[in-house]
């Protein structure tokens, strides 16, 4: 399964929370939630314990996955 992460324009690295790379398995959903932030596929050699699915980020606790775009109008 492919994993996607937010890529920092300034840092030129994947964005993290608590030292873990923020990831999601749906690129389109990630681009919808974070417009203007580049989304890139994570290299497969990054182990799952070094990642944090965005649905577990505390600021996204009110968001249901899979996304229903009509909930954002």
C-alpha positions as CSV (number, residue, x, y, z in Angstrom):
1,X,0.0,0.0,0.0
2,X,1.3,3.5,-0.9
3,X,1.6,6.1,1.8
4,X,1.7,9.8,1.3
5,X,3.1,12.6,3.4
6,X,3.1,16.3,3.5
7,X,6.4,17.7,2.3
8,X,7.6,21.0,3.7
9,X,8.4,23.7,1.2
10,X,11.0,25.3,3.4
11,X,12.4,22.2,5.3
12,X,12.5,20.1,2.1
13,X,11.5,17.2,4.3
14,X,8.4,15.3,5.3
15,X,6.4,17.1,8.0
16,X,6.1,15.4,11.4
17,X,4.1,15.5,14.6
18,X,5.8,14.2,17.8
19,X,8.7,13.1,15.7
20,X,6.6,10.9,13.4
21,X,5.9,11.6,9.7
22,X,2.3,12.5,9.0
23,X,0.9,10.0,6.5
24,X,-2.3,9.0,4.7
25,X,-3.1,6.3,2.2
26,X,-5.2,8.6,0.0
27,X,-3.3,11.4,-1.8
28,X,-6.4,13.2,-3.0
29,X,-7.8,13.4,0.5
30,X,-4.5,14.7,1.9
31,X,-4.3,17.3,-0.9
32,X,-7.9,18.4,-0.1
33,X,-7.3,18.7,3.6
34,X,-4.0,20.6,3.2
35,X,-4.3,22.7,0.1
36,X,-1.0,24.4,-1.0
37,X,1.2,21.9,0.8
38,X,3.0,19.5,-1.4
39,X,2.1,15.8,-1.0
40,X,4.6,13.2,-1.9
41,X,4.8,9.4,-1.8
42,X,6.8,8.1,1.1
43,X,9.8,5.9,0.4
44,X,8.8,2.3,1.2
45,X,11.9,1.9,3.5
46,X,10.3,4.2,6.2
47,X,9.0,1.8,8.9
48,X,5.4,2.2,10.1
49,X,6.5,3.0,13.6
50,X,8.1,6.2,12.3
51,X,4.8,7.4,10.9
52,X,1.5,8.9,12.2
53,X,-1.7,8.5,10.2
54,X,-3.3,11.9,9.9
55,X,-6.5,10.5,11.3
56,X,-4.7,10.1,14.6
57,X,-3.5,13.7,14.7
58,X,-5.4,15.5,17.6
59,X,-6.3,18.5,15.4
60,X,-8.2,16.2,13.0
61,X,-10.2,14.3,15.7
62,X,-13.4,15.8,14.3
63,X,-12.8,14.6,10.8
64,X,-14.2,11.3,9.6
65,X,-12.4,9.1,7.2
66,X,-13.0,8.4,4.4
67,X,-13.7,12.0,3.7
68,X,-17.1,13.2,2.6
69,X,-16.3,16.5,0.8
70,X,-19.9,17.7,1.3
71,X,-19.1,17.8,5.1
72,X,-16.7,20.7,4.4
73,X,-19.2,23.1,2.8
